[in-house]
Amino acid sequence: MSKHSGTLHGRVAVVTGSTRGLGFAVARLLGRQGATVVLASRSAADVTDAVDRLTAEGIAVTGSRCDTGETADVEALRDKALSCGTLDIWVNNAGTSGVYGPTASTPVDDFTRVVRTNILGTFHGSRAALPVFLAQGHGDLVNVYGQGDQGPVALQNAYASSKRWVRQFTETLRKETKGTGVRVHGMNPGLVMTDFLKHVTAQAGYEQRLSALPIVAGLWGQRPEAAARPVLDLVASDTAEFRVPRSTLVTRGLRNLLAGRLRPANRMPLDITVIDPSRQQIARSRDQ
């Protein structure tokens, strides 16, 4: 039994990017603690499927198709939550990774896609939720960080820089809302074993550098259900942010090593899509 069991009864929580992986685990966790959860995804079919799964578990849930890069979609998602009676929690979880490789040859469309989801999506969600929170004098906004939030990560400039931006944006919001009753939190869940991690795209010539990823995931990866737990601690307290302590990483690494997670048969499967930016550019030029 969770120490927060039942503490969210009567609250309504929005979780973006919540039809699978970490977002679904967060939504399920909040719902199990009594919150009415509002799911969101760019796929209407995925929303319907996820709503059905949580409904079958007895969780009060609804959902809406939402592209967080579109202001109108996010505002409609907010209104969907308010139709449930209130809005108390908003988790900006929707995110996407970029193509692995040097910035100089990163496809422009790919970089723009990452910015649109990770940066604009976080802004749109925060901009939709905060006026409601401020007007009622309470509310919890949770923004999800990721690798790069504390410094540069070579060959992952689009994703890492976007998460650095999310951190700065979140810390600024925390200062702007100080004393209002609104709480702004940041969370870096660490390495989460999802399709997001397993399926990657790399520029030609850089795919071999990802060969160690299954080993890293075997040592420090965690299931979405475990990675989601800190969200509950955040929205039940004034804690500003969460990131996995170094001591936990050491303990987890030793435990997973002893459990045989590094054996080839037990490693996370890795699906790498390789693109050649130079050929894509030539193709674009010819199309024009």
Backbone as CSV, one residue per row, in Angstrom:
resi,resn,N_x,N_y,N_z,CA_x,CA_y,CA_z,C_x,C_y,C_z
1,MET,0.843,-1.199,0.000,0.000,0.000,0.000,0.878,1.249,0.000
2,SER,0.619,2.167,-0.917,1.401,3.394,-1.005,1.145,4.282,0.190
3,LYS,2.174,5.024,0.606,2.009,5.972,1.711,1.065,7.100,1.328
4,HIS,0.812,7.249,0.023,-0.087,8.305,-0.460,-1.448,7.737,-0.843
5,SER,-1.758,6.509,-0.436,-2.954,5.833,-0.879,-4.209,6.691,-0.683
6,GLY,-4.928,6.904,-1.787,-6.185,7.634,-1.719,-6.064,9.135,-1.596
7,THR,-4.848,9.672,-1.619,-4.665,11.103,-1.369,-5.136,11.981,-2.515
8,LEU,-5.409,11.407,-3.686,-5.774,12.217,-4.843,-7.262,12.158,-5.182
9,HIS,-8.062,11.612,-4.300,-9.498,11.558,-4.543,-10.054,12.957,-4.752
10,GLY,-10.853,13.117,-5.807,-11.454,14.406,-6.098,-10.622,15.282,-7.000
11,ARG,-9.384,14.882,-7.291,-8.528,15.676,-8.163,-8.606,15.174,-9.605
12,VAL,-8.334,16.091,-10.521,-8.296,15.755,-11.946,-6.877,16.009,-12.450
13,ALA,-6.320,15.015,-13.125,-4.931,15.095,-13.582,-4.826,14.857,-15.082
14,VAL,-4.141,15.751,-15.768,-3.842,15.591,-17.196,-2.413,15.071,-17.333
15,VAL,-2.227,14.076,-18.169,-0.880,13.564,-18.466,-0.752,13.500,-19.973
16,THR,0.160,14.266,-20.547,0.345,14.229,-22.000,1.262,13.066,-22.377
17,GLY,1.126,12.596,-23.598,1.933,11.456,-24.041,1.711,10.257,-23.151
18,SER,0.424,9.927,-22.893,0.125,8.984,-21.811,-0.559,7.697,-22.248
19,THR,-0.435,7.311,-23.504,-1.074,6.070,-23.935,-0.134,4.866,-23.880
20,ARG,1.117,5.114,-23.548,2.089,4.018,-23.437,3.277,4.483,-22.595
21,GLY,4.166,3.567,-22.292,5.417,3.900,-21.615,5.265,4.627,-20.292
22,LEU,6.161,5.571,-20.056,6.179,6.305,-18.798,4.882,7.070,-18.573
23,GLY,4.363,7.737,-19.606,3.149,8.519,-19.446,1.968,7.677,-19.004
24,PHE,1.816,6.488,-19.591,0.728,5.591,-19.195,0.910,5.146,-17.746
25,ALA,2.147,4.856,-17.369,2.423,4.433,-15.994,2.101,5.547,-14.994
26,VAL,2.418,6.805,-15.364,2.105,7.942,-14.503,0.595,8.086,-14.354
27,ALA,-0.120,8.010,-15.474,-1.577,8.135,-15.438,-2.202,7.037,-14.587
28,ARG,-1.732,5.817,-14.762,-2.257,4.701,-13.971,-1.980,4.917,-12.481
29,LEU,-0.790,5.370,-12.158,-0.422,5.598,-10.762,-1.335,6.644,-10.118
30,LEU,-1.521,7.781,-10.806,-2.367,8.843,-10.260,-3.813,8.364,-10.145
31,GLY,-4.259,7.594,-11.142,-5.617,7.072,-11.102,-5.832,6.093,-9.960
32,ARG,-4.855,5.281,-9.686,-4.969,4.317,-8.591,-5.003,5.002,-7.226
33,GLN,-4.533,6.231,-7.181,-4.576,6.989,-5.933,-5.833,7.861,-5.849
34,GLY,-6.748,7.654,-6.774,-8.043,8.304,-6.682,-8.307,9.436,-7.642
35,ALA,-7.312,9.870,-8.399,-7.519,10.981,-9.327,-8.297,10.522,-10.555
36,THR,-9.057,11.452,-11.136,-9.619,11.242,-12.462,-8.533,11.656,-13.440
37,VAL,-8.138,10.761,-14.324,-7.024,11.064,-15.212,-7.518,11.323,-16.632
38,VAL,-6.868,12.281,-17.290,-7.184,12.643,-18.665,-5.967,12.309,-19.515
39,LEU,-6.132,11.343,-20.410,-5.033,10.876,-21.251,-4.952,11.696,-22.535
40,ALA,-3.784,11.701,-23.141,-3.599,12.440,-24.391,-2.526,11.785,-25.244
41,SER,-2.767,11.788,-26.553,-1.818,11.250,-27.519,-2.197,11.793,-28.885
42,ARG,-1.250,11.780,-29.816,-1.559,12.226,-31.170,-2.434,11.229,-31.918
43,SER,-2.537,10.010,-31.399,-3.343,8.975,-32.034,-4.658,8.777,-31.275
44,ALA,-5.784,9.045,-31.932,-7.086,8.854,-31.295,-7.306,7.384,-30.947
45,ALA,-6.832,6.484,-31.802,-6.995,5.052,-31.547,-6.231,4.630,-30.299
46,ASP,-5.024,5.168,-30.124,-4.235,4.845,-28.939,-4.906,5.372,-27.674
47,VAL,-5.518,6.558,-27.765,-6.225,7.125,-26.606,-7.379,6.212,-26.213
48,THR,-8.162,5.787,-27.198,-9.299,4.907,-26.920,-8.854,3.611,-26.264
49,ASP,-7.787,3.025,-26.789,-7.270,1.770,-26.234,-6.788,1.953,-24.797
50,ALA,-6.056,3.043,-24.533,-5.521,3.280,-23.186,-6.646,3.573,-22.198
51,VAL,-7.645,4.337,-22.625,-8.799,4.610,-21.762,-9.505,3.314,-21.394
52,ASP,-9.680,2.443,-22.367,-10.345,1.152,-22.103,-9.543,0.323,-21.109
53,ARG,-8.237,0.335,-21.237,-7.393,-0.468,-20.332,-7.490,0.025,-18.893
54,LEU,-7.471,1.344,-18.699,-7.553,1.876,-17.342,-8.970,1.765,-16.781
55,THR,-9.962,1.913,-17.634,-11.344,1.744,-17.191,-11.566,0.339,-16.663
56,ALA,-10.966,-0.640,-17.334,-11.087,-2.038,-16.908,-10.479,-2.261,-15.530
57,GLU,-9.566,-1.377,-15.125,-8.948,-1.485,-13.807,-9.728,-0.711,-12.744
58,GLY,-10.831,-0.094,-13.157,-11.641,0.644,-12.198,-11.199,2.080,-11.987
59,ILE,-10.363,2.593,-12.885,-9.855,3.966,-12.775,-10.786,4.916,-13.521
60,ALA,-11.065,6.063,-12.893,-11.862,7.099,-13.556,-10.977,7.777,-14.594
61,VAL,-11.325,7.631,-15.856,-10.425,8.094,-16.910,-11.201,8.562,-18.129
62,THR,-10.666,9.543,-18.792,-11.152,9.989,-20.087,-9.924,10.366,-20.900
63,GLY,-10.105,10.818,-22.116,-8.934,11.143,-22.919,-9.297,11.931,-24.156
64,SER,-8.279,12.434,-24.822,-8.488,13.246,-26.009,-7.273,13.160,-26.918
65,ARG,-7.516,13.100,-28.227,-6.401,13.176,-29.160,-5.794,14.570,-29.057
66,CYS,-4.475,14.639,-28.947,-3.838,15.934,-28.737,-2.426,15.936,-29.298
67,ASP,-2.166,16.876,-30.173,-0.815,17.155,-30.643,-0.326,18.330,-29.802
68,THR,0.592,18.081,-28.891,1.013,19.136,-27.967,1.742,20.280,-28.656
69,GLY,2.108,20.087,-29.924,2.721,21.171,-30.676,1.702,22.173,-31.194
70,GLU,0.408,21.850,-31.024,-0.678,22.711,-31.481,-1.383,23.337,-30.280
71,THR,-1.391,24.661,-30.213,-2.015,25.362,-29.094,-3.475,24.970,-28.929
72,ALA,-4.224,24.932,-30.026,-5.655,24.632,-29.951,-5.904,23.241,-29.375
73,ASP,-5.081,22.264,-29.737,-5.241,20.907,-29.215,-5.036,20.880,-27.704
74,VAL,-4.027,21.589,-27.247,-3.718,21.588,-25.814,-4.805,22.317,-25.023
75,GLU,-5.315,23.401,-25.562,-6.397,24.113,-24.881,-7.660,23.260,-24.829
76,ALA,-7.909,22.489,-25.884,-9.059,21.584,-25.885,-8.875,20.492,-24.834
77,LEU,-7.629,20.041,-24.649,-7.326,19.043,-23.625,-7.594,19.616,-22.236
78,ARG,-7.194,20.852,-22.024,-7.487,21.524,-20.750,-8.994,21.597,-20.508
79,ASP,-9.735,21.966,-21.529,-11.185,22.071,-21.389,-11.816,20.704,-21.103
80,LYS,-11.230,19.663,-21.683,-11.705,18.299,-21.420,-11.556,17.980,-19.933
81,ALA,-10.438,18.382,-19.361,-10.217,18.156,-17.932,-11.204,18.962,-17.098
82,LEU,-11.397,20.209,-17.458,-12.304,21.072,-16.692,-13.743,20.561,-16.755
83,SER,-14.096,19.859,-17.826,-15.442,19.295,-17.919,-15.653,18.191,-16.889
84,CYS,-14.550,17.710,-16.309,-14.637,16.705,-15.243,-14.860,17.374,-13.882
85,GLY,-14.842,18.705,-13.868,-15.150,19.443,-12.649,-14.052,20.342,-12.136
86,THR,-12.806,20.018,-12.471,-11.686,20.808,-11.952,-10.424,20.460,-12.741
87,LEU,-9.321,21.081,-12.399,-8.006,20.740,-12.945,-6.998,20.982,-11.839
88,ASP,-6.343,19.919,-11.403,-5.447,20.019,-10.248,-3.996,19.661,-10.552
89,ILE,-3.797,18.783,-11.520,-2.447,18.285,-11.828,-2.280,18.266,-13.343
90,TRP,-1.132,18.745,-13.800,-0.824,18.674,-15.242,0.611,18.167,-15.375
91,VAL,0.794,17.046,-16.068,2.120,16.469,-16.275,2.481,16.584,-17.747
92,ASN,3.483,17.408,-18.050,3.996,17.541,-19.416,5.008,16.428,-19.662
93,ASN,4.503,15.293,-20.134,5.352,14.125,-20.350,5.663,13.875,-21.814
94,ALA,4.813,14.348,-22.730,5.015,14.071,-24.157,6.408,14.508,-24.595
95,GLY,7.094,13.630,-25.272,8.448,13.950,-25.719,8.866,13.057,-26.862
96,THR,9.906,13.462,-27.552,10.426,12.656,-28.651,11.938,12.798,-28.706
97,SER,12.602,11.793,-29.243,14.059,11.830,-29.354,14.454,12.297,-30.748
98,GLY,15.704,12.668,-30.902,16.198,13.116,-32.194,17.081,12.076,-32.848
99,VAL,17.525,12.371,-34.042,18.450,11.489,-34.756,19.824,11.583,-34.108
100,TYR,20.413,10.440,-33.819,21.730,10.379,-33.176,22.805,10.712,-34.212
101,GLY,23.627,11.714,-33.917,24.687,12.098,-34.839,25.045,13.562,-34.695
102,PRO,26.011,14.047,-35.473,26.486,15.423,-35.355,25.414,16.457,-35.703
103,THR,25.459,17.579,-35.011,24.500,18.652,-35.260,24.623,19.190,-36.680
104,ALA,25.849,19.286,-37.192,26.081,19.890,-38.505,25.367,19.156,-39.628
105,SER,25.107,17.865,-39.442,24.421,17.100,-40.484,23.051,16.590,-40.034
106,THR,22.568,17.121,-38.918,21.233,16.744,-38.450,20.171,17.287,-39.406
107,PRO,19.254,16.468,-39.854,18.195,16.960,-40.741,17.393,18.073,-40.063
108,VAL,17.148,19.138,-40.789,16.416,20.278,-40.223,15.038,19.855,-39.746
109,ASP,14.366,19.028,-40.529,13.026,18.588,-40.154,13.035,17.833,-38.833
110,ASP,14.091,17.047,-38.602,14.176,16.278,-37.366,14.382,17.197,-36.169
111,PHE,15.288,18.158,-36.312,15.543,19.085,-35.200,14.269,19.858,-34.874
112,THR,13.565,20.287,-35.907,12.326,21.039,-35.715,11.270,20.187,-35.015
113,ARG,11.203,18.913,-35.361,10.245,17.997,-34.726,10.505,17.884,-33.232
114,VAL,11.762,17.781,-32.844,12.106,17.677,-31.423,11.731,18.960,-30.683
115,VAL,12.057,20.092,-31.278,11.722,21.378,-30.663,10.210,21.519,-30.509
116,ARG,9.485,21.120,-31.538,8.030,21.270,-31.523,7.386,20.471,-30.395
117,THR,7.859,19.251,-30.184,7.266,18.402,-29.153,7.813,18.714,-27.768
118,ASN,9.129,18.714,-27.619,9.729,18.830,-26.290,9.675,20.242,-25.723
119,ILE,9.861,21.235,-26.581,9.873,22.625,-26.108,8.485,23.262,-26.226
120,LEU,7.955,23.317,-27.450,6.639,23.926,-27.605,5.565,23.155,-26.847
121,GLY,5.668,21.837,-26.827,4.693,21.030,-26.101,4.680,21.349,-24.621
122,THR,5.854,21.524,-24.030,5.946,21.873,-22.612,5.405,23.274,-22.372
123,PHE,5.730,24.202,-23.275,5.214,25.569,-23.151,3.697,25.589,-23.271
124,HIS,3.156,24.922,-24.279,1.715,24.934,-24.482,0.969,24.330,-23.286
125,GLY,1.489,23.218,-22.770,0.842,22.589,-21.617,0.874,23.487,-20.394
126,SER,2.027,24.093,-20.143,2.176,24.981,-18.989,1.287,26.209,-19.153
127,ARG,1.259,26.732,-20.365,0.475,27.945,-20.643,-1.022,27.680,-20.521
128,ALA,-1.452,26.458,-20.786,-2.863,26.109,-20.653,-3.253,25.885,-19.195
129,ALA,-2.377,25.235,-18.433,-2.714,24.867,-17.058,-2.529,26.002,-16.051
130,LEU,-1.477,26.789,-16.197,-1.145,27.771,-15.165,-2.233,28.814,-14.898
131,PRO,-2.880,29.393,-15.912,-3.935,30.359,-15.594,-5.041,29.764,-14.727
132,VAL,-5.375,28.483,-14.963,-6.385,27.809,-14.134,-5.872,27.656,-12.712
133,PHE,-4.639,27.192,-12.584,-4.047,27.008,-11.258,-3.980,28.327,-10.491
134,LEU,-3.519,29.360,-11.167,-3.356,30.665,-10.508,-4.705,31.240,-10.070
135,ALA,-5.724,31.055,-10.885,-7.046,31.583,-10.554,-7.640,30.891,-9.332
136,GLN,-7.365,29.602,-9.183,-7.937,28.861,-8.057,-7.013,28.800,-6.847
137,GLY,-5.751,29.246,-7.055,-4.816,29.313,-5.932,-4.145,28.007,-5.576
138,HIS,-4.220,27.039,-6.456,-3.521,25.770,-6.210,-3.426,24.993,-7.513
139,GLY,-2.522,24.028,-7.525,-2.314,23.182,-8.695,-0.867,22.738,-8.756
140,ASP,-0.650,21.571,-9.357,0.695,21.017,-9.485,1.034,20.813,-10.951
141,LEU,2.085,21.482,-11.407,2.592,21.320,-12.759,3.887,20.519,-12.684
142,VAL,3.958,19.438,-13.450,5.155,18.593,-13.467,5.698,18.556,-14.889
143,ASN,6.941,18.989,-15.068,7.611,18.923,-16.362,8.682,17.837,-16.311
144,VAL,8.718,17.000,-17.324,9.649,15.867,-17.337,10.953,16.262,-18.018
145,TYR,12.047,16.105,-17.287,13.380,16.365,-17.824,13.882,15.114,-18.557
146,GLY,15.146,15.102,-18.882,15.747,13.956,-19.544,17.237,14.176,-19.690
147,GLN,17.905,13.249,-20.346,19.353,13.352,-20.518,19.718,14.667,-21.194
148,GLY,20.641,15.395,-20.569,21.052,16.680,-21.103,20.527,17.847,-20.293
149,ASP,19.642,17.589,-19.341,19.060,18.695,-18.582,20.090,19.410,-17.715
150,GLN,21.216,18.755,-17.450,22.243,19.386,-16.619,23.531,19.711,-17.377
151,GLY,23.554,19.417,-18.665,24.761,19.718,-19.424,24.709,19.118,-20.812
152,PRO,25.691,19.459,-21.662,25.677,19.014,-23.060,25.897,17.516,-23.222
153,VAL,25.290,16.971,-24.267,25.454,15.561,-24.616,25.780,15.501,-26.101
154,ALA,27.004,15.139,-26.417,27.428,15.100,-27.815,26.607,14.104,-28.621
155,LEU,26.325,14.456,-29.860,25.607,13.644,-30.830,24.115,13.501,-30.513
156,GLN,23.659,14.212,-29.480,22.234,14.217,-29.137,21.794,15.648,-28.854
157,ASN,22.264,16.563,-29.676,22.081,17.982,-29.387,20.621,18.413,-29.389
158,ALA,19.827,17.899,-30.298,18.418,18.298,-30.353,17.697,17.909,-29.061
159,TYR,17.783,16.634,-28.696,17.081,16.162,-27.501,17.665,16.759,-26.229
160,ALA,18.985,16.670,-26.082,19.626,17.128,-24.848,19.408,18.622,-24.615
161,SER,19.534,19.414,-25.657,19.335,20.851,-25.512,17.887,21.176,-25.188
162,SER,16.960,20.401,-25.744,15.549,20.639,-25.441,15.260,20.369,-23.974
163,LYS,15.902,19.356,-23.394,15.672,19.047,-21.994,16.362,20.063,-21.078
164,ARG,17.472,20.607,-21.533,18.107,21.710,-20.795,17.160,22.907,-20.772
165,TRP,16.514,23.154,-21.891,15.541,24.241,-21.976,14.372,23.985,-21.019
166,VAL,13.870,22.763,-21.003,12.746,22.433,-20.126,13.118,22.699,-18.665
167,ARG,14.330,22.364,-18.297,14.756,22.608,-16.927,14.769,24.106,-16.613
168,GLN,15.375,24.902,-17.471,15.436,26.352,-17.253,14.027,26.949,-17.223
169,PHE,13.179,26.510,-18.145,11.801,26.973,-18.221,11.062,26.655,-16.921
170,THR,11.251,25.450,-16.428,10.580,25.009,-15.197,11.046,25.813,-13.991
171,GLU,12.351,26.020,-13.883,12.880,26.785,-12.756,12.392,28.232,-12.788
172,THR,12.237,28.774,-13.995,11.715,30.134,-14.131,10.251,30.195,-13.703
173,LEU,9.461,29.223,-14.124,8.055,29.176,-13.713,7.930,29.076,-12.199
174,ARG,8.842,28.326,-11.593,8.791,28.166,-10.134,8.986,29.509,-9.439
175,LYS,9.880,30.336,-9.976,10.100,31.669,-9.404,8.894,32.569,-9.647
176,GLU,8.328,32.465,-10.835,7.201,33.325,-11.184,5.938,33.005,-10.379
177,THR,5.792,31.759,-9.926,4.583,31.361,-9.205,4.792,31.273,-7.692
178,LYS,5.956,31.657,-7.223,6.245,31.583,-5.796,5.209,32.377,-4.996
179,GLY,4.682,31.747,-3.959,3.729,32.413,-3.081,2.297,32.422,-3.576
180,THR,2.044,31.760,-4.710,0.693,31.762,-5.276,-0.123,30.536,-4.881
181,GLY,0.531,29.538,-4.290,-0.139,28.279,-4.005,0.039,27.261,-5.113
182,VAL,0.571,27.714,-6.249,0.845,26.811,-7.379,2.234,26.226,-7.202
183,ARG,2.350,24.935,-7.424,3.639,24.264,-7.263,4.120,23.758,-8.618
184,VAL,5.365,24.074,-8.938,5.956,23.678,-10.214,7.111,22.713,-9.941
185,HIS,7.029,21.542,-10.514,8.010,20.486,-10.251,8.725,20.067,-11.536
186,GLY,9.942,19.578,-11.379,10.685,18.977,-12.474,11.053,17.562,-12.097
187,MET,11.045,16.660,-13.060,11.389,15.272,-12.762,12.241,14.674,-13.869
188,ASN,13.385,14.133,-13.487,14.198,13.349,-14.408,14.083,11.892,-13.958
189,PRO,13.333,11.063,-14.676,13.083,9.689,-14.223,14.255,8.741,-14.407
190,GLY,15.302,9.182,-15.107,16.401,8.280,-15.398,16.096,7.427,-16.623
191,LEU,16.812,6.332,-16.765,16.680,5.465,-17.940,15.442,4.575,-17.793
192,VAL,14.499,4.709,-18.711,13.241,3.966,-18.633,13.151,2.995,-19.810
193,MET,12.799,1.761,-19.517,12.733,0.716,-20.549,11.409,0.825,-21.306
194,THR,11.439,1.578,-22.390,10.254,1.760,-23.230,10.662,1.651,-24.694
195,ASP,9.658,1.698,-25.580,9.948,1.700,-27.015,10.764,2.921,-27.400
196,PHE,10.577,3.998,-26.641,11.327,5.243,-26.860,12.828,4.976,-26.809
197,LEU,13.228,4.068,-25.917,14.642,3.746,-25.732,15.109,2.677,-26.719
198,LYS,14.229,1.741,-27.038,14.613,0.600,-27.859,14.740,0.933,-29.343
199,HIS,13.926,1.871,-29.810,13.903,2.201,-31.233,14.564,3.557,-31.447
200,VAL,15.716,3.551,-32.075,16.467,4.789,-32.269,16.825,4.978,-33.747
201,THR,17.074,6.226,-34.099,17.500,6.556,-35.456,18.874,7.203,-35.393
202,ALA,19.775,6.779,-36.250,21.140,7.305,-36.247,21.559,7.712,-37.645
203,GLN,22.430,8.716,-37.693,23.020,9.092,-38.973,24.016,8.009,-39.399
204,ALA,24.099,7.790,-40.688,25.003,6.775,-41.227,26.431,7.015,-40.739
205,GLY,27.061,5.948,-40.236,28.420,6.041,-39.726,28.485,6.198,-38.223
206,TYR,27.342,6.409,-37.586,27.313,6.614,-36.132,26.498,5.538,-35.412
207,GLU,25.920,4.625,-36.165,25.073,3.609,-35.543,25.842,2.674,-34.621
208,GLN,27.135,2.404,-34.950,27.922,1.493,-34.119,28.184,2.070,-32.724
209,ARG,28.126,3.378,-32.594,28.363,3.993,-31.285,27.220,3.725,-30.309
210,LEU,26.126,3.198,-30.824,24.981,2.888,-29.965,24.996,1.438,-29.480
211,SER,26.026,0.703,-29.849,26.061,-0.731,-29.526,26.084,-1.007,-28.028
212,ALA,26.545,-0.030,-27.249,26.613,-0.238,-25.794,25.296,0.076,-25.094
213,LEU,24.322,0.619,-25.824,23.064,1.021,-25.195,22.349,-0.132,-24.485
214,PRO,22.270,-1.336,-25.064,21.617,-2.439,-24.337,22.329,-2.784,-23.026
215,ILE,23.653,-2.601,-22.989,24.389,-2.877,-21.748,24.075,-1.805,-20.702
216,VAL,24.074,-0.558,-21.124,23.731,0.542,-20.214,22.308,0.361,-19.682
217,ALA,21.383,-0.005,-20.577,19.999,-0.222,-20.160,19.901,-1.404,-19.195
218,GLY,20.710,-2.431,-19.435,20.703,-3.580,-18.548,21.165,-3.236,-17.141
219,LEU,22.105,-2.321,-17.048,22.613,-1.917,-15.736,21.670,-0.960,-15.018
220,TRP,21.202,0.044,-15.730,20.494,1.134,-15.048,19.058,1.360,-15.497
221,GLY,18.590,0.600,-16.468,17.221,0.778,-16.914,16.213,0.314,-15.867
222,GLN,15.035,0.912,-15.915,13.957,0.539,-14.996,12.648,0.496,-15.755
223,ARG,11.708,-0.229,-15.213,10.406,-0.324,-15.850,9.629,0.977,-15.646
224,PRO,8.715,1.297,-16.555,7.942,2.539,-16.424,7.222,2.675,-15.095
225,GLU,6.725,1.559,-14.553,5.990,1.612,-13.288,6.866,2.131,-12.161
226,ALA,8.133,1.723,-12.151,9.059,2.192,-11.118,9.455,3.638,-11.371
227,ALA,9.661,3.988,-12.637,10.083,5.348,-12.976,8.994,6.370,-12.685
228,ALA,7.729,5.942,-12.688,6.607,6.857,-12.478,6.407,7.229,-11.011
229,ARG,6.859,6.410,-10.085,6.534,6.601,-8.660,6.882,7.976,-8.095
230,PRO,8.014,8.584,-8.479,8.337,9.903,-7.914,7.304,10.989,-8.219
231,VAL,6.526,10.827,-9.281,5.512,11.836,-9.602,4.528,11.975,-8.453
232,LEU,4.148,10.859,-7.869,3.202,10.894,-6.759,3.788,11.632,-5.566
233,ASP,5.063,11.393,-5.298,5.720,12.111,-4.197,5.761,13.612,-4.468
234,LEU,5.974,13.994,-5.710,6.054,15.414,-6.055,4.713,16.114,-5.861
235,VAL,3.644,15.550,-6.401,2.350,16.237,-6.323,1.729,16.152,-4.938
236,ALA,2.313,15.354,-4.066,1.810,15.262,-2.691,2.671,16.082,-1.732
237,SER,3.593,16.896,-2.291,4.502,17.649,-1.421,4.942,18.933,-2.109
238,ASP,5.767,19.691,-1.411,6.329,20.923,-1.974,7.693,20.684,-2.613
239,THR,8.080,19.418,-2.770,9.376,19.102,-3.349,9.476,19.670,-4.762
240,ALA,10.574,20.391,-5.021,10.717,21.070,-6.309,11.006,20.101,-7.443
241,GLU,11.886,19.122,-7.215,12.227,18.235,-8.319,12.733,16.899,-7.830
242,PHE,12.785,15.964,-8.761,13.307,14.629,-8.479,14.281,14.231,-9.565
243,ARG,15.377,13.643,-9.171,16.271,12.946,-10.082,16.841,11.758,-9.310
244,VAL,17.158,10.697,-10.013,17.610,9.462,-9.380,18.937,9.701,-8.653
245,PRO,19.022,9.438,-7.349,20.272,9.634,-6.606,21.380,8.708,-7.108
246,ARG,22.606,9.172,-7.022,23.748,8.349,-7.460,23.800,7.028,-6.698
247,SER,23.480,7.077,-5.410,23.519,5.853,-4.602,22.535,4.818,-5.138
248,THR,21.393,5.294,-5.619,20.395,4.388,-6.192,20.913,3.765,-7.484
249,LEU,21.614,4.566,-8.285,22.166,4.053,-9.536,23.207,2.962,-9.264
250,VAL,24.034,3.162,-8.241,25.041,2.161,-7.883,24.366,0.868,-7.446
251,THR,23.387,1.007,-6.568,22.674,-0.171,-6.066,21.948,-0.899,-7.187
252,ARG,21.289,-0.130,-8.054,20.548,-0.735,-9.159,21.489,-1.449,-10.122
253,GLY,22.640,-0.832,-10.405,23.598,-1.445,-11.309,24.114,-2.769,-10.786
254,LEU,24.450,-2.806,-9.501,24.945,-4.049,-8.890,23.858,-5.122,-8.883
255,ARG,22.636,-4.718,-8.546,21.528,-5.673,-8.495,21.252,-6.275,-9.868
256,ASN,21.231,-5.429,-10.888,20.957,-5.908,-12.239,22.096,-6.761,-12.779
257,LEU,23.319,-6.412,-12.394,24.467,-7.213,-12.813,24.373,-8.619,-12.239
258,LEU,24.059,-8.712,-10.935,23.943,-10.006,-10.267,22.748,-10.806,-10.781
259,ALA,21.735,-10.078,-11.268,20.534,-10.758,-11.777,20.717,-11.257,-13.207
260,GLY,21.872,-10.971,-13.782,22.160,-11.465,-15.123,21.581,-10.630,-16.242
261,ARG,21.279,-9.363,-15.964,20.674,-8.506,-16.984,21.633,-8.181,-18.134
262,LEU,22.947,-8.427,-17.924,23.911,-8.109,-18.977,24.190,-9.294,-19.900
263,ARG,23.631,-10.447,-19.572,23.817,-11.598,-20.453,23.155,-11.308,-21.797
264,PRO,23.792,-11.692,-22.889,23.249,-11.396,-24.220,21.772,-11.745,-24.377
265,ALA,21.368,-12.889,-23.818,19.974,-13.326,-23.970,18.999,-12.431,-23.216
266,ASN,19.497,-11.713,-22.213,18.621,-10.886,-21.383,18.675,-9.402,-21.729
267,ARG,19.509,-9.044,-22.679,19.667,-7.624,-22.999,18.468,-7.069,-23.768
268,MET,18.265,-5.791,-23.615,17.197,-5.107,-24.334,17.459,-5.172,-25.836
269,PRO,16.474,-5.578,-26.620,16.670,-5.571,-28.080,16.768,-4.130,-28.570
270,LEU,17.611,-3.903,-29.535,17.826,-2.547,-30.043,17.538,-2.509,-31.534
271,ASP,16.630,-1.631,-31.913,16.252,-1.480,-33.315,16.757,-0.118,-33.794
272,ILE,17.745,-0.127,-34.675,18.354,1.119,-35.149,17.984,1.359,-36.609
273,THR,17.394,2.504,-36.862,17.128,2.947,-38.226,18.247,3.895,-38.635
274,VAL,18.904,3.611,-39.740,20.035,4.418,-40.189,19.602,5.301,-41.354
275,ILE,19.920,6.585,-41.253,19.611,7.502,-42.346,20.906,8.144,-42.836
276,ASP,20.900,8.549,-44.088,22.042,9.255,-44.666,21.596,10.687,-44.970
277,PRO,21.912,11.638,-44.100,21.463,13.024,-44.288,21.874,13.618,-45.632
278,SER,23.062,13.258,-46.127,23.528,13.833,-47.390,22.640,13.394,-48.549
279,ARG,22.218,12.141,-48.548,21.344,11.649,-49.607,19.954,12.269,-49.488
280,GLN,19.498,12.464,-48.236,18.200,13.090,-48.048,18.215,14.520,-48.595
281,GLN,19.334,15.198,-48.370,19.443,16.565,-48.850,19.442,16.598,-50.373
282,ILE,20.142,15.650,-50.999,20.163,15.581,-52.457,18.762,15.304,-52.996
283,ALA,18.037,14.388,-52.325,16.677,14.073,-52.749,15.783,15.302,-52.655
284,ARG,15.927,16.072,-51.577,15.131,17.274,-51.411,15.428,18.264,-52.527
285,SER,16.703,18.424,-52.859,17.101,19.372,-53.888,16.494,18.993,-55.230
286,ARG,16.478,17.709,-55.533,15.912,17.250,-56.791,14.389,17.462,-56.830
287,ASP,13.744,17.261,-55.666,12.297,17.457,-55.613,11.942,18.910,-55.885
288,GLN,12.798,19.809,-55.453,12.548,21.227,-55.640,12.756,21.611,-57.106
